[in-house]
Amino acid sequence: MNASQWFAVLDWAWLASEMLLQVVTRTSRKGGEVKDRGSLMVLLLTIFASVWGAMWYGDTRPHTMLAGAEWLVVVAVVLMATGLAVRWTAIYTLGVSFSTNVAIHTTQTLRTHGLYRLVRHPSYSGMLLCFVSIGVYERNWISLAIMLIFPTAALFYRMHVEEMALRGAFGAQYVEYSRTTRRLIPGIY
């Protein structure tokens, strides 16, 4: 398989896994206290529109990134694979506490081990790597901008909602964890 085929396989694996997560992990009001504030819908619509827009733009315009260097496709494959590994590891670490909508379960505990000792939102860090990979794969600066600006803004809203819920559920424990652990990029942000 060539790099473009690998990217297609990984891209479809990401799409399939995200759809499966929506079906399997969504918390109903009976299963926990849902505090989503519409952030899931904002995130899903923004991601869908951004992926579609970035891929459409990249497929209908010239490659402007580094003169369309073919090796960028390999970089995109590495970014997508890394993003998926980070996202799936973070979800696995949370186990039954993971939910696609912001919800707090009565038996939930604050996870601060594994990737969560490095950043507070490793699944979103993985997602951001997937977004970047799509922009790089298209080898177009506008496509990359689309994949960075809009989904990142939606993720910031989502993180705000999630952190309010976690502060409400875990109080001082979460405040201390937030003080010592960055949001998305270890040691930076």
C-alpha positions as CSV (number, residue, x, y, z in Angstrom):
1,M,0.0,0.0,0.0
2,N,1.2,3.5,-0.7
3,A,1.0,6.4,1.7
4,S,-2.3,7.8,0.3
5,Q,-3.9,4.4,0.8
6,W,-2.6,4.2,4.3
7,F,-4.0,7.6,5.0
8,A,-7.4,6.6,3.6
9,V,-7.5,3.5,5.9
10,L,-6.6,5.5,8.9
11,D,-9.0,8.2,8.1
12,W,-11.9,5.7,7.7
13,A,-10.8,4.0,10.9
14,W,-11.0,7.4,12.7
15,L,-14.5,8.0,11.2
16,A,-15.8,4.6,12.1
17,S,-14.4,4.7,15.6
18,E,-16.0,8.1,16.2
19,M,-19.4,6.9,15.0
20,L,-19.1,3.8,17.2
21,L,-18.2,6.0,20.2
22,Q,-21.4,8.0,19.6
23,V,-23.5,4.9,19.7
24,V,-21.7,3.0,22.5
25,T,-20.5,5.6,25.0
26,R,-23.2,8.4,25.0
27,T,-24.5,8.8,28.5
28,S,-28.3,9.1,28.9
29,R,-29.8,11.2,31.7
30,K,-30.5,7.9,33.5
31,G,-26.8,6.9,33.5
32,G,-25.3,10.0,34.9
33,E,-25.6,13.8,35.3
34,V,-25.4,15.2,31.7
35,K,-23.8,18.7,31.6
36,D,-23.1,18.9,27.9
37,R,-24.6,22.3,27.2
38,G,-24.8,21.5,23.5
39,S,-21.0,21.1,23.1
40,L,-21.3,17.7,21.5
41,M,-23.5,19.0,18.7
42,V,-21.3,22.1,18.2
43,L,-18.2,19.8,18.0
44,L,-19.7,17.2,15.7
45,L,-21.1,19.8,13.2
46,T,-17.9,21.8,13.3
47,I,-15.7,18.7,12.7
48,F,-18.0,17.4,9.9
49,A,-18.1,20.8,8.1
50,S,-14.4,21.4,8.5
51,V,-13.3,18.0,7.3
52,W,-15.6,18.3,4.3
53,G,-14.5,21.9,3.6
54,A,-10.8,21.2,3.9
55,M,-10.9,18.1,1.8
56,W,-13.1,19.7,-0.9
57,Y,-10.8,22.8,-1.0
58,G,-7.7,20.7,-1.1
59,D,-9.0,18.4,-3.8
60,T,-10.1,21.3,-6.0
61,R,-7.2,23.6,-5.6
62,P,-3.4,23.3,-6.3
63,H,-1.1,22.0,-3.6
64,T,0.3,25.2,-2.0
65,M,2.2,23.6,1.0
66,L,5.9,23.2,0.2
67,A,5.1,23.0,-3.5
68,G,2.9,20.0,-2.9
69,A,5.8,17.8,-1.7
70,E,4.7,14.1,-1.9
71,W,6.5,13.3,1.4
72,L,3.9,15.4,3.2
73,V,1.5,12.5,2.7
74,V,3.8,10.3,4.8
75,V,3.9,13.0,7.4
76,A,0.1,13.1,7.4
77,V,0.0,9.3,7.8
78,V,2.3,9.5,10.9
79,L,0.2,12.4,12.3
80,M,-3.1,10.5,11.8
81,A,-1.6,7.3,13.3
82,T,-0.2,9.2,16.3
83,G,-3.4,11.1,16.8
84,L,-5.5,7.9,16.8
85,A,-3.1,6.1,19.2
86,V,-3.3,9.1,21.6
87,R,-7.1,9.4,21.4
88,W,-7.8,5.7,21.7
89,T,-5.3,5.3,24.6
90,A,-7.0,8.2,26.4
91,I,-10.4,6.7,25.9
92,Y,-9.3,3.3,27.0
93,T,-7.7,4.8,30.1
94,L,-11.0,6.4,31.1
95,G,-12.9,3.1,30.5
96,V,-16.6,3.3,31.5
97,S,-16.1,6.9,32.6
98,F,-15.7,8.0,29.0
99,S,-18.7,9.5,27.3
100,T,-19.1,11.4,24.1
101,N,-21.3,13.9,25.8
102,V,-20.2,15.7,28.9
103,A,-21.6,13.6,31.8
104,I,-20.5,12.8,35.3
105,H,-21.3,9.3,36.6
106,T,-21.9,8.7,40.3
107,T,-19.0,6.1,40.5
108,Q,-16.6,8.2,38.4
109,T,-13.1,9.0,39.8
110,L,-10.7,11.6,38.6
111,R,-8.1,9.9,36.3
112,T,-4.6,11.4,36.7
113,H,-2.5,8.5,35.4
114,G,-1.3,7.4,32.0
115,L,-1.6,10.2,29.4
116,Y,-3.8,12.1,32.0
117,R,-0.7,12.8,34.1
118,L,0.8,14.7,31.1
119,V,-2.3,16.6,29.9
120,R,-5.9,17.0,31.1
121,H,-7.5,16.3,27.7
122,P,-5.3,13.8,25.8
123,S,-8.2,12.5,23.7
124,Y,-8.6,16.1,22.4
125,S,-4.8,16.3,21.8
126,G,-5.2,13.2,19.7
127,M,-8.1,14.6,17.9
128,L,-6.1,17.8,17.1
129,L,-3.3,15.7,15.6
130,C,-6.0,14.0,13.4
131,F,-7.2,17.5,12.3
132,V,-3.7,18.6,11.4
133,S,-3.1,15.4,9.5
134,I,-6.0,16.1,7.2
135,G,-4.7,19.6,6.4
136,V,-1.2,18.3,5.8
137,Y,-2.5,15.4,3.7
138,E,-4.3,18.0,1.4
139,R,-1.0,19.8,1.1
140,N,-2.8,23.1,1.1
141,W,-2.4,26.0,3.6
142,I,-6.1,26.9,3.4
143,S,-7.1,23.3,4.1
144,L,-4.8,23.3,7.1
145,A,-6.2,26.6,8.4
146,I,-9.7,25.2,8.1
147,M,-8.8,22.1,10.0
148,L,-7.0,24.1,12.7
149,I,-9.2,27.1,13.3
150,F,-12.8,25.9,13.4
151,P,-12.4,22.5,15.2
152,T,-10.0,24.0,17.7
153,A,-12.5,26.7,18.5
154,A,-15.2,24.0,19.0
155,L,-12.8,22.0,21.2
156,F,-12.0,25.0,23.4
157,Y,-15.7,25.5,24.0
158,R,-16.0,21.7,24.7
159,M,-13.1,21.8,27.2
160,H,-14.6,24.8,29.0
161,V,-17.9,22.9,29.5
162,E,-16.1,19.7,30.5
163,E,-13.8,21.5,33.0
164,M,-16.8,23.3,34.6
165,A,-18.4,19.8,35.1
166,L,-15.2,18.3,36.5
167,R,-14.7,21.2,38.9
168,G,-18.3,20.8,40.1
169,A,-17.8,17.0,40.5
170,F,-14.3,16.9,42.0
171,G,-13.9,20.3,43.5
172,A,-10.4,21.1,45.0
173,Q,-9.0,17.8,43.7
174,Y,-9.7,19.0,40.1
175,V,-8.5,22.5,40.8
176,E,-5.2,21.2,42.0
177,Y,-4.9,18.8,39.0
178,S,-5.6,21.7,36.7
179,R,-2.9,23.8,38.3
180,T,-0.3,21.2,37.8
181,T,-1.3,19.7,34.5
182,R,-1.6,21.4,31.1
183,R,-4.7,21.1,28.9
184,L,-3.4,19.8,25.5
185,I,0.3,20.0,25.1
186,P,2.6,18.8,27.9
187,G,4.5,21.6,29.5
188,I,3.1,24.2,27.0
189,Y,-0.7,24.6,27.0
